[in-house]
Amino acid sequence: MALSVCNTVTDERGRELTVHGTSLFPAACYLDDMQVDIVPWHWHEELEVSFVESGSAVFSVDGQQRVMESGSGWFINSGVLHGAWKTTGGAGRMHATVFHPRLVGGSMDSVFWQSYIQPLLSDPARRCVCFDPQVSWQREALEAIEDAWKACVAEPPGYEFKVRHALSAVIFLLAKNCPSVEKSPTEKSLRDARRIKEMLQYIQEHYSEPLTAAMIARSASVSESECLRCFRAIIGTAPIQYVKQLRIQKAAELLQFTDRKIGEIGAACGFQEMSYFAKAFRELKGDTPSAYRRKRQSMTEEYENPAQPHFY
């Protein structure tokens, strides 16, 4: 299991399709280098804890953006739409441990599930919690996140116990220090989140076709102006700009994991003019499609066939 290259592939609703760990040990750790790629908008049923090990990154969830500096981190609850990308001043490097709640909670009739996991999963006020190392209990949480990460990557004998112990500590600290007394999200923000998922589903199903803001708006039974407002509030960009970003992300996946011709990939991802595809791809990824393919395939081969184990 150990360290995996981050490659966020989603379904038509933005739900991540990656299988995190195994049925026997449902946890996996990922390295995200903002200089190489962004973490696109996605959500998953699993819980996530992340740590910024160097630089900084823009982290966004529920329409709220925050610059996370080195040494900070966060907790993401199940089903929460989120993404991350580099800051204007540079790119950060961060790592994440994604795990199923049952790893910590056990069966649903256990005290761990009923007293700690279920209240956390059902609490809209704890959809995301950011950790600042200057706050004592949050520093403890960050240290536990690091302990889980190091054990997960190195896999020493009995590492499964160490990972579960460290992640249990994070959950306990959240239960102890973030009780469900904070102001819950408004009905408007929850409605926006539901509408965004509907519109993201439509875009995922039709990104290879000509799309307009009006078409996207109709998929959620809202006006075009409401569609624009909702995207600005939650995603932070216009719907057509998001479509462009998604098309580039889909093209990047095909470039890395298939041998299809570049022109064929561009057309399959909704770009009818190859010159525009190359220009748009370079704007978002910093490389031409051919250069990106060479770098990413080389990186994949390095992780799949390492000369020596990778420890971070």
Wavefront OBJ file of the C-alpha trace (Angstrom):
o trace
v 0.000 0.000 0.000
v 2.568 2.594 1.169
v 2.861 5.835 -0.788
v 0.717 6.436 -3.862
v 0.878 9.057 -6.595
v -2.107 11.369 -6.265
v -4.363 10.986 -9.305
v -7.885 12.106 -8.514
v -10.338 10.454 -10.916
v -14.013 11.225 -10.345
v -17.370 9.960 -11.529
v -20.159 12.042 -13.052
v -21.040 13.586 -9.665
v -17.492 14.541 -8.737
v -17.186 11.541 -6.414
v -13.669 10.176 -6.326
v -13.328 6.679 -7.807
v -9.959 5.819 -6.278
v -10.043 2.810 -3.940
v -8.229 3.901 -0.783
v -6.340 0.967 0.679
v -7.928 -2.486 0.802
v -10.993 -4.089 2.369
v -8.693 -5.480 5.074
v -7.010 -2.140 5.755
v -9.038 0.750 4.264
v -6.448 3.516 4.385
v -3.945 4.962 1.927
v -1.524 7.875 1.835
v -0.905 10.278 -1.040
v 1.676 12.890 -1.921
v 0.438 16.083 -3.590
v 2.971 18.406 -5.207
v 1.269 21.612 -6.312
v 4.183 22.312 -8.653
v 3.261 19.181 -10.615
v -0.515 19.270 -10.480
v -3.556 20.580 -8.618
v -6.013 18.559 -6.566
v -9.231 18.973 -8.610
v -12.671 19.379 -7.057
v -13.849 16.021 -5.717
v -15.474 14.273 -2.765
v -15.310 10.796 -1.262
v -17.078 8.741 1.384
v -13.846 8.296 3.318
v -12.426 10.725 5.866
v -9.246 12.637 5.063
v -6.472 14.246 7.089
v -3.806 16.326 5.314
v -0.570 18.071 6.254
v 1.311 20.805 4.372
v 4.964 19.781 4.609
v 6.479 22.689 2.657
v 5.470 25.906 0.902
v 1.795 26.795 0.871
v -1.395 25.792 -0.927
v -4.850 27.232 -1.502
v -7.413 24.902 0.053
v -11.123 25.318 -0.654
v -14.210 23.658 0.786
v -17.860 24.728 0.831
v -17.001 27.911 -1.041
v -14.456 29.032 1.551
v -10.838 29.432 0.452
v -7.872 29.465 2.778
v -4.127 29.619 2.228
v -2.562 26.791 4.230
v 1.052 27.320 5.211
v 3.773 24.779 5.935
v 3.098 22.940 9.196
v -0.692 23.333 9.046
v -3.289 20.791 7.974
v -6.953 19.860 7.922
v -9.651 17.234 8.411
v -12.250 16.591 5.708
v -15.485 14.801 6.558
v -17.278 12.254 4.397
v -19.025 13.582 1.284
v -17.538 17.093 1.396
v -16.590 18.712 -1.927
v -13.036 20.103 -1.797
v -9.975 20.933 -3.868
v -6.494 22.444 -3.620
v -4.081 24.291 -5.878
v -0.879 26.295 -5.742
v -0.685 29.843 -4.463
v 0.302 32.760 -6.690
v 3.624 33.037 -4.904
v 4.659 29.432 -5.360
v 3.678 25.819 -4.902
v 3.383 23.732 -1.789
v 3.926 20.086 -1.122
v 1.447 18.245 1.071
v 0.398 14.732 1.917
v -2.911 13.148 2.796
v -4.119 10.018 4.542
v -7.552 8.922 3.348
v -9.341 6.273 5.399
v -12.731 4.663 5.822
v -14.494 5.498 9.122
v -14.703 1.799 10.006
v -10.905 1.673 10.405
v -11.335 3.728 13.577
v -14.983 3.061 14.429
v -15.186 -0.668 13.875
v -18.713 -2.063 13.600
v -21.741 0.191 13.856
v -22.773 -1.312 17.208
v -19.432 -0.456 18.848
v -18.947 2.360 21.334
v -16.336 3.875 19.019
v -18.813 4.182 16.166
v -21.799 5.323 18.200
v -19.969 7.757 20.490
v -17.405 9.234 18.094
v -17.783 8.322 14.413
v -21.544 8.634 13.898
v -21.818 12.048 15.625
v -18.915 13.269 13.488
v -20.336 11.972 10.202
v -23.749 13.521 10.831
v -22.533 16.907 12.070
v -22.773 19.671 9.418
v -20.669 21.968 11.645
v -17.682 19.639 11.325
v -17.562 19.208 7.576
v -14.010 20.571 7.618
v -11.640 21.519 10.441
v -8.344 23.323 9.798
v -5.427 22.763 12.165
v -3.056 25.541 13.234
v 0.204 24.404 14.904
v 0.050 27.466 17.179
v -3.035 26.006 18.930
v -2.102 23.315 21.449
v -4.741 20.675 20.716
v -4.506 21.296 16.972
v -0.747 20.791 17.153
v -1.480 17.432 18.806
v -3.781 16.566 15.908
v -1.088 17.520 13.390
v 1.451 15.354 15.200
v -0.982 12.423 15.109
v -1.571 13.012 11.386
v 2.190 12.880 10.851
v 2.500 9.695 12.938
v -0.186 8.000 10.826
v 1.474 9.171 7.612
v 4.963 7.980 8.553
v 3.733 4.563 9.666
v 1.571 4.218 6.542
v 4.505 5.011 4.236
v 7.259 3.053 5.996
v 5.090 0.014 6.905
v 7.156 -1.247 9.848
v 5.934 -4.441 11.571
v 2.572 -3.730 13.155
v 2.191 -0.431 11.295
v -1.560 -1.049 10.990
v -1.917 -0.636 14.757
v 0.155 2.558 14.697
v -1.914 4.058 11.880
v -5.222 3.198 13.542
v -3.984 4.539 16.910
v -2.850 7.853 15.392
v -6.062 8.362 13.397
v -8.129 7.468 16.481
v -6.267 10.233 18.321
v -7.298 12.746 15.633
v -10.941 11.687 15.902
v -10.852 11.947 19.707
v -9.294 15.423 19.568
v -12.060 16.537 17.199
v -14.717 15.100 19.514
v -13.152 16.725 22.588
v -12.351 20.141 21.157
v -14.916 20.619 18.379
v -18.238 19.658 19.951
v -21.336 20.212 17.868
v -22.070 23.673 19.239
v -20.732 25.759 16.391
v -23.006 27.523 13.965
v -24.180 25.059 11.352
v -24.120 25.885 7.638
v -27.153 27.810 6.450
v -29.850 26.148 4.404
v -28.777 28.376 1.524
v -25.189 27.075 1.605
v -26.381 23.463 1.826
v -28.767 24.101 -1.089
v -25.917 25.584 -3.107
v -23.815 22.493 -2.394
v -26.615 20.217 -3.630
v -27.090 22.287 -6.781
v -23.360 22.291 -7.484
v -23.266 18.494 -7.315
v -26.181 18.323 -9.790
v -24.456 20.718 -12.187
v -21.103 18.955 -11.808
v -22.832 15.691 -12.645
v -24.229 17.211 -15.840
v -20.843 18.635 -16.824
v -19.110 15.314 -16.170
v -21.633 13.577 -18.422
v -21.354 16.122 -21.255
v -17.887 17.727 -21.042
v -16.918 16.326 -24.451
v -19.881 18.162 -26.059
v -20.495 21.889 -26.670
v -21.710 23.395 -23.378
v -23.127 26.773 -22.367
v -23.920 28.282 -18.985
v -27.619 28.118 -19.844
v -27.424 24.366 -20.461
v -25.597 23.831 -17.175
v -28.165 25.953 -15.316
v -31.069 23.934 -16.717
v -29.547 20.720 -15.377
v -30.222 21.983 -11.837
v -33.489 23.791 -12.714
v -32.052 27.222 -11.922
v -31.611 30.436 -13.878
v -28.353 31.229 -15.639
v -27.633 34.035 -13.172
v -28.228 31.663 -10.244
v -25.915 29.130 -11.872
v -23.179 31.771 -12.165
v -23.678 32.877 -8.549
v -23.593 29.312 -7.268
v -20.368 28.488 -9.122
v -18.746 31.688 -7.915
v -19.819 30.985 -4.324
v -18.753 27.324 -4.140
v -16.145 26.705 -6.859
v -14.804 30.245 -7.120
v -14.956 30.416 -10.901
v -17.468 30.687 -13.762
v -19.101 27.454 -15.012
v -17.505 27.640 -18.474
v -14.089 28.158 -16.921
v -14.725 25.079 -14.785
v -15.655 23.144 -17.929
v -12.347 24.152 -19.481
v -10.450 23.059 -16.364
v -12.275 19.717 -16.291
v -11.555 19.073 -19.970
v -7.863 19.733 -19.382
v -7.877 17.455 -16.331
v -9.537 14.651 -18.324
v -7.020 15.151 -21.123
v -4.177 14.983 -18.599
v -5.469 11.629 -17.320
v -5.592 10.227 -20.860
v -2.124 11.562 -21.643
v -0.684 9.893 -18.570
v -2.486 6.558 -18.642
v -3.109 5.828 -22.347
v -1.144 5.845 -25.600
v -3.860 7.602 -27.592
v -2.719 10.307 -29.999
v -2.707 13.837 -28.633
v -5.103 15.151 -31.270
v -7.507 12.295 -30.542
v -7.379 13.060 -26.819
v -8.085 16.742 -27.403
v -11.143 15.947 -29.518
v -12.397 13.371 -27.005
v -12.226 16.019 -24.267
v -14.219 18.645 -26.146
v -11.490 20.597 -27.960
v -12.251 20.875 -31.663
v -9.193 23.008 -32.483
v -5.857 21.455 -31.590
v -4.077 24.815 -31.407
v -6.553 25.960 -28.747
v -6.192 22.631 -26.927
v -2.396 23.011 -26.781
v -2.663 26.649 -25.631
v -5.291 25.917 -22.966
v -3.386 22.885 -21.730
v -0.162 24.847 -21.338
v -1.946 27.660 -19.509
v -3.296 25.286 -16.859
v -0.572 22.643 -16.656
v 2.529 24.655 -17.515
v 3.605 22.198 -20.222
v 2.585 21.198 -23.717
v 0.515 17.985 -23.875
v 3.511 15.999 -25.183
v 5.878 17.302 -22.464
v 3.275 16.626 -19.771
v 2.860 13.057 -21.030
v 6.600 12.388 -20.875
v 6.958 13.776 -17.335
v 3.901 12.084 -15.846
v 4.534 8.693 -17.424
v 8.113 8.847 -16.159
v 6.842 9.697 -12.667
v 4.342 6.819 -12.749
v 7.055 4.363 -13.788
v 9.284 5.611 -10.962
v 6.620 4.950 -8.333
v 5.572 1.600 -9.796
v 9.177 0.368 -10.161
v 11.235 2.241 -7.585
v 14.968 1.682 -7.374
v 14.563 2.028 -3.608
v 11.639 2.696 -1.265
v 10.324 6.262 -1.110
v 10.161 7.792 2.337
v 9.010 11.351 2.944
l 1 2 3 4 5 6 7 8 9 10 11 12 13 14 15 16 17 18 19 20 21 22 23 24 25 26 27 28 29 30 31 32 33 34 35 36 37 38 39 40 41 42 43 44 45 46 47 48 49 50 51 52 53 54 55 56 57 58 59 60 61 62 63 64 65 66 67 68 69 70 71 72 73 74 75 76 77 78 79 80 81 82 83 84 85 86 87 88 89 90 91 92 93 94 95 96 97 98 99 100 101 102 103 104 105 106 107 108 109 110 111 112 113 114 115 116 117 118 119 120 121 122 123 124 125 126 127 128 129 130 131 132 133 134 135 136 137 138 139 140 141 142 143 144 145 146 147 148 149 150 151 152 153 154 155 156 157 158 159 160 161 162 163 164 165 166 167 168 169 170 171 172 173 174 175 176 177 178 179 180 181 182 183 184 185 186 187 188 189 190 191 192 193 194 195 196 197 198 199 200 201 202 203 204 205 206 207 208 209 210 211 212 213 214 215 216 217 218 219 220 221 222 223 224 225 226 227 228 229 230 231 232 233 234 235 236 237 238 239 240 241 242 243 244 245 246 247 248 249 250 251 252 253 254 255 256 257 258 259 260 261 262 263 264 265 266 267 268 269 270 271 272 273 274 275 276 277 278 279 280 281 282 283 284 285 286 287 288 289 290 291 292 293 294 295 296 297 298 299 300 301 302 303 304 305 306 307 308 309 310 311 312
